[in-house]
Amino acid sequence: MPKTAATFQVRIHGRGGQGVVTAAELLAVAAFREGRHAQAFPTFGSERTGAPVVSFCRMSDGPIRTHEPIAHPDALIVQDPTLLHQVDVFAGVADGALVLINSARNAEALGLGELAQRVRLATLPATELAREHLGRPLPGAPLLGGFAALTGAISIDAVDAAIRERFSGATADGNVAAARAAYAREHAHA
């Protein structure tokens, strides 16, 4: 089913245990907090830690009637760069789409120079930011902060609120700090 002009579709790739499903849910909650319709859902291969996982999020100004996996995302977030050459994470990514990859390496170093010619490719050292601010290598929150800065599809304040709705105490504070650090980093580069 084709998307409407007011719908923004995001596909997130990672591995089990990295918070891929949580990231999509947080993105949907952030959109909902801004008065939009949203849905988030995962798809699993083998349900075990380390196995490839894909989750999806749609945000829209109106009701969302489709529940199909997202074949042609407006944005693609890759939480685990080891998937880049193992799984076809770029399937269906249109020219001009945002591709945000968890890596300190640039497109050329990742072997993605050709892809970078047709999409908006950005890299973000999300795992390092998570370790620094959260004390754990969970890249979801920093990637959502980077996504907010690069797309404007949601605000960093909505990301902050979604995190605080899901987590509490030091976990919430660390995730918010990591998301805001990523937002500041990407906003400065945008």
N, C-alpha and C positions, 0 to 999 in steps of 0.2 A: 504494500500500500504506500503510495507516495506521501511524503511529509508535506505539511502546509508550510507556507512561508514563515509563519510565526513559531515553528517548532525547531528546536536546536537539539541535535542528537549526538550523544557521546558514547564511545565504546572504550572500555578500559581493559587492558590485557595485563596479566601478571601471573603469579604462581600462588597456589593455595598457601594460606598462612601470612600473606603479605597485606591483607586488608583490602583486596580488590572489590569484594562485595560491599564492604563498609564504605569505601570511597564513593561508589555509585549511590548508595543510600544517603550519604552526607550531602552529595551534590543535589539529589532530589529534595532533601529537606531544606537546603539553602534556597533552592528555587521556590519551593512552597512558601517559605518565610517571606519571600519577596512578592507574594501574591500571584504566583504562577501555578499552573498545573504541572505536575511532574510524576514520573514513574521511574523506578529502578528495579532491575531484576538481573540475576546471574544466569550463566549457563556453565555447566561443569562437564569435564571429561571424566577422568577418574578422580573421585572425591578423596584426595589425600594431600597432605602437606607437600608442597613442591610441584604438584601437577599443574599444568596450564589451566588458568581460569579466565573467563571473560565475563564482564558485567556491563550492563547497559544503563543509560539514563537518558530520558527524554524530558525536555522542558518546553512548555508551550504557553502561549497567552490564552489558549482555549482548551477545551476538553481533548484528551488524547484517546483516540479510538482504536489504535493499533497496539498489539501486544507482541508483535513479531520481533525477533532479534534485529539489531541494527546492522544492515548490510552496507550502508553508505553513510558513514558518520560525518558530521560537520567537524568533529574533533575526535582525535584518537589519543589516548593516554597509555603509555607503555611503562608499567611499574617495574618490570624486570628486563633489562637490556639483553639478557641471555636468550630471550625469546626472539630477538630481531631476525636471526638467521635460522631459527629452528621451526617457527610457526609462521604462517602467512598473516602476520598482524596487519599488514597494509592492504589486505584485500578490500576492495570497494572504496578506498579512500580517494576522493575526488581531488582534482587540481584545486589548489587554494585552501584546502582543509588545513586545520591546525593539527600538527603532530607534536606531542610533548613527550619526551623520553627522559626517564630517570637515568641520567648519566652526567658525569663531569666532562666527558669527551664530546667533541663537536661532531657534526654530521660526517665530515670526511674521515675522521678517525674511527667512526662507527661503520664505515663502508656504505654510507647513505647519501653520498654527494649527489648522485643522480636523482634520488627522491627529493632532496632539498631544492632541486630546480623547479619542482612542480607543486610543492606544498609549503606551508609555513611551518618549518621544522625548528623546534626549540629543544634544547637540552637543559636539564636542571639537576644538580646533584642532590636529589631529594633524600636519598638514604643518608647521606652525610648530614644534611640539615636535621633530619629526624633524630639521628644519633646525638647531635649537638644539643638539641632542644628537648628531646623526649627521653633520650638515653636508650632508645631501641631503634632498630633498623626498619621502621615501618614508614614507607614513603608516601602513603595516601594523603595525609594532611598537607605536606609541602607541595605535592603535585596539584592539589585543589587550589592552594594559594597561587601557584604559578598559572594555573588555568584561569582563575579569576582575573589576574593581571593581563594575561595575553588575549582574552576573549571579551571581557566585559559582560559576559553572559550572566554572571552573578557577581555580587559584591563581596569583598573580603569580610565585611561585617556580617553578611549572611552565612559565609563559611564559618566564621567565628561562632555565631549563634548555633549553627547546626552541630558543630563539635561540642559545644557546651551543653547542648540538649542530650547528646549521646553519651558523653563522658563527664566525669567529675574530678575534682581535686587536681593532683599533680598531672594526671593523664590528660585532662582537658587543657590545663595550662601549657603543658609541653607541646601538645598538638597545635594549639592556637599559636604559640610562639613560632613553631616550625612553619605553619601556614603563612603567618605574617612575614617571616623572614624571606620565604620564597616569593611572596607577593611583592615585597619591596625590591628584591633582586630582579625579578622579571619586569616590574613596572619601570625600573631604571633603564632596562635594555629595550623596552618597547618603543 
